[in-house]
Amino acid sequence: MSTSRYVAVFVGSLRKEAFSRKIANALIAEAPATLKLAIHEIGQLPLYNADYEADPPAVVIEFKQRLAAADAVLFVTPEYNRGVPGVLKNAIDVGSRPYGKSAWEGKPGAVVSVSPGAIGGFGANHALRQSLVFLNVPAMQQPEAYIGGASKLFDEQGALKDESTREFLQKFLQAFEAWIERNAPR
Ligand SMILES: Cc1cc2nc3c(=O)[nH]c(=O)nc-3n(C[C@H](O)[C@H](O)[C@H](O)COP(=O)(O)O)c2cc1C
C-alpha cells in the first residue's frame, strides 16, 4: 500500500502567467513527501452538454478517470466577478455527471483563492464551497486561504519569493494532509 496520498489540483485560470497557477506550483513544491500533488488540466474540456453524456468525448472520459483515481482534490482559483471562473465551474460540472456517477464523490477537498486584490478572492472561494457541499466533497475549513496581493509574491521566473506566504502554504498543506487522513481513511 502506498504511504503517500495523491492530490488532484485544479487551477481556475487558463492564462500562462496566472498567479493561481504559480501558487499551485508553489504548493506542489512545498508539499510534504506524504502528499503527491499534480495539476489536472481543465482547458481542454468541452463545455458541459447533457447531449454527450451517453457517448462522452475521450477527453471527458480521461478527465473523469484521472479524477476518480485521486485521493483528494485541491482547487486554486482566481475570482471572476465575485464568483468562480467559468472554466473551473465547467470542469466541476463535467466531472459530476451523469447524475449518480460523479467522480468528485466523497473526496476530501481544499480551496485556495488568489487575487492581486486585497480580499484574496473571498467570493470565489465561498461560491466554490457551495458546489462542494452538493458534490459531497468535504472541504477543509481551517486554515482558510485567501491569497491577496498576488502580483507582489513572485520573482521574474514565477517562483514564490514571499516567505510569509511560503510558511502559510506549508501550514495549509500540513492541515490538508490531516484533513485527508480524517476524511479518507485508508
Ligand atoms: C473577467 C474577470 C473578472 C474579474 N473579477 C475579479 C473579482 O471579482 N475579484 C478580484 O479580486 N479580481 C477580479 N479580476 C481580476 C483577477 O483577479 C486578475 O485578473 C487575476 O490576475 C486573475 O487570476 P490569474 O492571475 O490566476 O489568471 C477579474 C478578472 C477578469 C478577467
The ligand as a MOL file (V3000), in Angstrom:
LIG
                    3D

  0  0  0     0  0            999 V3000
M  V30 BEGIN CTAB
M  V30 COUNTS 31 33 0 0 0
M  V30 BEGIN ATOM
M  V30 1 C -13.4840 38.5300 -16.1150 0
M  V30 2 C -12.6800 38.9640 -14.9130 0
M  V30 3 C -13.3170 39.2260 -13.7300 0
M  V30 4 C -12.5730 39.5790 -12.5910 0
M  V30 5 N -13.2220 39.7440 -11.4040 0
M  V30 6 C -12.4870 39.8770 -10.2630 0
M  V30 7 C -13.1210 39.8110 -8.9820 0
M  V30 8 O -14.3220 39.6690 -8.8360 0
M  V30 9 N -12.3250 39.9090 -7.8860 0
M  V30 10 C -10.9610 40.0340 -7.9780 0
M  V30 11 O -10.3020 40.1030 -6.9290 0
M  V30 12 N -10.3410 40.1040 -9.1720 0
M  V30 13 C -11.0760 40.0090 -10.3040 0
M  V30 14 N -10.4650 40.0100 -11.5440 0
M  V30 15 C -9.0180 40.2580 -11.6120 0
M  V30 16 C -8.2630 38.9450 -11.4190 0
M  V30 17 O -8.1180 38.7020 -10.0220 0
M  V30 18 C -6.8940 39.0390 -12.0590 0
M  V30 19 O -7.0320 39.2410 -13.4600 0
M  V30 20 C -6.0760 37.7920 -11.7710 0
M  V30 21 O -4.7500 38.0070 -12.1870 0
M  V30 22 C -6.6680 36.5810 -12.4740 0
M  V30 23 O -6.1310 35.4070 -11.9340 0
M  V30 24 P -4.8740 34.6640 -12.5900 0
M  V30 25 O -3.6740 35.5580 -12.3620 0
M  V30 26 O -4.7640 33.3880 -11.7830 0
M  V30 27 O -5.1610 34.4370 -14.0290 0
M  V30 28 C -11.1810 39.7050 -12.6820 0
M  V30 29 C -10.5380 39.4520 -13.9100 0
M  V30 30 C -11.2800 39.0870 -15.0090 0
M  V30 31 C -10.5620 38.7670 -16.3130 0
M  V30 END ATOM
M  V30 BEGIN BOND
M  V30 1 1 1 2
M  V30 2 1 2 3
M  V30 3 2 2 30
M  V30 4 2 3 4
M  V30 5 1 4 5
M  V30 6 1 4 28
M  V30 7 2 5 6
M  V30 8 1 6 7
M  V30 9 1 6 13
M  V30 10 2 7 8
M  V30 11 1 7 9
M  V30 12 1 9 10
M  V30 13 2 10 11
M  V30 14 1 10 12
M  V30 15 2 12 13
M  V30 16 1 13 14
M  V30 17 1 14 15
M  V30 18 1 14 28
M  V30 19 1 15 16
M  V30 20 1 16 17
M  V30 21 1 16 18
M  V30 22 1 18 19
M  V30 23 1 18 20
M  V30 24 1 20 21
M  V30 25 1 20 22
M  V30 26 1 22 23
M  V30 27 1 23 24
M  V30 28 2 24 25
M  V30 29 1 24 26
M  V30 30 1 24 27
M  V30 31 2 28 29
M  V30 32 1 29 30
M  V30 33 1 30 31
M  V30 END BOND
M  V30 END CTAB
M  END
